[in-house]
Amino acid sequence: MTFEQIIADIKARKFKPVYLLMGDEPYYIDEITDMLVSTVLPEEEKDFNQTIRYGMETDVASVITMARSFPMMSDYQLIVIKEAQNLSKIEELEVYAKNPLHTTVLVLNYKNGTLDKRKKLYAEIDKNGIVFESKKIPEYKIPAFISSYMQQKGLTIDAKSAQMLSDYLGNDLSKLTNEVAKLLIAMPKGQVQITPNLIEENIGISKDFNNFELLKAVIEKNTFKVNQIADYFEKNPKNNPLIVTLVVLFNFFSNLMICYWAKNKTEQGIAAELGFRNPYQAKDYVAAIRNYNAFKCMEILSLLRIYDAKCKGVDNVSTPDGELLKELLYKITH
């Protein structure tokens, strides 16, 4: 089941007796757990029927004993085992998962990895409960996640603002949603649009000197703007790591390479080729096709790989990231 389907079922009070929430992305694991904690039991029943333990501080026998007990004056009891990856001999829970009590909702938060899918415990939970694997979202998909998340909050965000947040915060969803929460508090009453100005004022990301504006300048071959932004990045390396800029450029030029073989090179045709919902998203690619031919694009992709290695110390002993970026941008735009 998807995250959205699980959340919808919980809201509809369609609970499963066992939830195995595992994976490298803690955000979704915590969101599902928090939804269960806020939904399964009313506040007045939690003292007697809700138990939260950490894997390190309990054992399988205790978990099974708790899970097999009946709720007190309630339809359910909720048991949450946080950091279940630290629960010794967790595979022995198979005995309970094979025949779980339907008045118990047992939640296993298995973070920073996954339970071995060959184990019988995995198969029994998959059969009688819910197994959800929470995977890291690739960085290139983070702007889309941000837009979707804002929509759920009844807000809108433009492409530039979503990219600014993505570049600055990366794909740490918990950190990202925390920063968004700060923005919501700071938003003027009645405003529903997240803007670059709002982000600059409350998070500290420059609305004029960021990877979104750098990519735009590179596409347009605006060398003056490219150099301005490169200078700013060199003076503010903590907020503008080279590796993030390389990823942004590589993702764009990788997509651009596909565009040269598109039969229809209009915004509509490029959008269809790249799987974009909105033709407007292809506007930059149409502009880039005019300024960079396919051979130059291949050269740029090769340069990006070389400078990615250099920023990690390969064939580079002492050149700082700021200078590497300036070298790279000169070679891209000339």
DACOR-V182971 format. One record per residue. PHI is phi as a letter, one per 30 degrees, with the letter a starting at -180 (none if undefined). BURIAL is b if it has 9 or more other ideal C-beta (glycine too) atoms within 8 Angstrom, else e. Layout:
phi:PHI burial:BURIAL
phi:PHI burial:BURIAL
This chain:
phi:none burial:e
phi:d burial:e
phi:e burial:b
phi:d burial:e
phi:d burial:e
phi:d burial:b
phi:d burial:b
phi:d burial:e
phi:d burial:b
phi:d burial:b
phi:d burial:e
phi:d burial:e
phi:i burial:e
phi:c burial:e
phi:c burial:b
phi:c burial:b
phi:d burial:b
phi:b burial:b
phi:b burial:b
phi:c burial:b
phi:c burial:b
phi:b burial:b
phi:k burial:b
phi:c burial:e
phi:c burial:b
phi:d burial:b
phi:e burial:b
phi:d burial:b
phi:d burial:b
phi:d burial:b
phi:d burial:b
phi:d burial:b
phi:d burial:b
phi:d burial:e
phi:d burial:b
phi:d burial:b
phi:d burial:b
phi:d burial:e
phi:c burial:e
phi:d burial:b
phi:b burial:b
phi:d burial:e
phi:e burial:e
phi:d burial:e
phi:c burial:b
phi:d burial:b
phi:e burial:e
phi:c burial:b
phi:b burial:b
phi:b burial:b
phi:b burial:e
phi:b burial:e
phi:b burial:b
phi:c burial:b
phi:e burial:b
phi:d burial:e
phi:c burial:e
phi:b burial:b
phi:b burial:e
phi:d burial:b
phi:e burial:e
phi:d burial:b
phi:d burial:b
phi:d burial:b
phi:d burial:e
phi:d burial:b
phi:d burial:b
phi:d burial:e
phi:d burial:e
phi:c burial:e
phi:d burial:b
phi:c burial:e
phi:h burial:e
phi:a burial:b
phi:d burial:e
phi:b burial:b
phi:b burial:b
phi:c burial:b
phi:b burial:b
phi:c burial:b
phi:c burial:b
phi:d burial:b
phi:h burial:b
phi:d burial:b
phi:d burial:b
phi:c burial:e
phi:d burial:b
phi:d burial:e
phi:h burial:e
phi:e burial:b
phi:d burial:e
phi:d burial:e
phi:d burial:b
phi:e burial:b
phi:e burial:e
phi:d burial:b
phi:d burial:b
phi:d burial:e
phi:b burial:e
phi:d burial:b
phi:d burial:e
phi:d burial:e
phi:c burial:e
phi:c burial:b
phi:c burial:b
phi:c burial:b
phi:c burial:b
phi:c burial:b
phi:c burial:b
phi:c burial:b
phi:c burial:b
phi:h burial:e
phi:l burial:e
phi:b burial:e
phi:d burial:b
phi:e burial:e
phi:d burial:e
phi:d burial:e
phi:d burial:b
phi:d burial:e
phi:e burial:b
phi:e burial:b
phi:d burial:e
phi:d burial:b
phi:d burial:b
phi:d burial:b
phi:d burial:e
phi:c burial:b
phi:b burial:b
phi:b burial:b
phi:c burial:b
phi:b burial:b
phi:c burial:e
phi:c burial:b
phi:c burial:e
phi:d burial:e
phi:d burial:b
phi:e burial:e
phi:e burial:b
phi:d burial:e
phi:c burial:e
phi:d burial:b
phi:e burial:b
phi:d burial:e
phi:d burial:b
phi:d burial:b
phi:d burial:b
phi:d burial:e
phi:d burial:b
phi:d burial:b
phi:d burial:b
phi:d burial:e
phi:d burial:e
phi:i burial:e
phi:c burial:b
phi:b burial:e
phi:b burial:b
phi:d burial:b
phi:d burial:e
phi:d burial:b
phi:d burial:b
phi:d burial:b
phi:d burial:b
phi:e burial:b
phi:d burial:b
phi:d burial:b
phi:d burial:b
phi:d burial:b
phi:c burial:b
phi:i burial:b
phi:c burial:b
phi:d burial:e
phi:d burial:b
phi:d burial:b
phi:d burial:b
phi:d burial:b
phi:d burial:b
phi:d burial:e
phi:d burial:b
phi:d burial:b
phi:e burial:e
phi:d burial:b
phi:d burial:b
phi:d burial:b
phi:d burial:e
phi:d burial:e
phi:d burial:b
phi:e burial:e
phi:e burial:e
phi:j burial:e
phi:d burial:e
phi:b burial:e
phi:c burial:e
phi:d burial:b
phi:c burial:e
phi:e burial:b
phi:d burial:e
phi:d burial:b
phi:d burial:b
phi:d burial:b
phi:d burial:e
phi:c burial:b
phi:c burial:b
phi:j burial:e
phi:c burial:b
phi:d burial:e
phi:d burial:b
phi:c burial:e
phi:b burial:b
phi:a burial:b
phi:d burial:b
phi:d burial:b
phi:d burial:b
phi:d burial:b
phi:d burial:b
phi:d burial:b
phi:d burial:b
phi:d burial:b
phi:e burial:b
phi:d burial:b
phi:h burial:e
phi:d burial:e
phi:d burial:e
phi:d burial:e
phi:d burial:b
phi:e burial:b
phi:d burial:b
phi:e burial:b
phi:d burial:b
phi:d burial:b
phi:d burial:e
phi:d burial:b
phi:d burial:b
phi:d burial:b
phi:d burial:e
phi:b burial:b
phi:d burial:b
phi:d burial:e
phi:d burial:e
phi:b burial:b
phi:d burial:e
phi:e burial:b
phi:e burial:e
phi:d burial:b
phi:d burial:b
phi:d burial:b
phi:d burial:b
phi:d burial:b
phi:d burial:b
phi:d burial:b
phi:d burial:b
phi:d burial:b
phi:d burial:b
phi:d burial:b
phi:d burial:b
phi:d burial:b
phi:e burial:b
phi:d burial:b
phi:d burial:b
phi:d burial:b
phi:c burial:e
phi:d burial:b
phi:d burial:e
phi:c burial:b
phi:c burial:b
phi:d burial:e
phi:e burial:b
phi:d burial:b
phi:d burial:b
phi:d burial:b
phi:e burial:b
phi:d burial:b
phi:d burial:b
phi:c burial:b
phi:i burial:e
phi:d burial:b
phi:d burial:e
phi:c burial:e
phi:e burial:b
phi:d burial:e
phi:d burial:b
phi:c burial:b
phi:e burial:b
phi:d burial:b
phi:d burial:b
phi:d burial:b
phi:d burial:b
phi:d burial:b
phi:d burial:b
phi:d burial:e
phi:c burial:e
phi:b burial:e
phi:d burial:e
phi:d burial:e
phi:d burial:e
phi:d burial:e
phi:d burial:b
phi:d burial:b
phi:d burial:e
phi:d burial:b
phi:d burial:b
phi:d burial:e
phi:d burial:b
phi:d burial:b
phi:d burial:e
phi:d burial:e
phi:d burial:b
phi:d burial:b
phi:d burial:b
phi:d burial:b
phi:d burial:b
phi:c burial:e
phi:j burial:e
phi:d burial:e
phi:h burial:e
phi:a burial:b
phi:c burial:e
phi:b burial:e
phi:d burial:e
phi:d burial:e
phi:e burial:b
phi:d burial:b
phi:d burial:b
phi:e burial:b
phi:d burial:b
phi:d burial:b
phi:e burial:b
phi:d burial:b
phi:d burial:b
phi:d burial:e
phi:d burial:e
phi:d burial:b
phi:c burial:b
phi:b burial:e
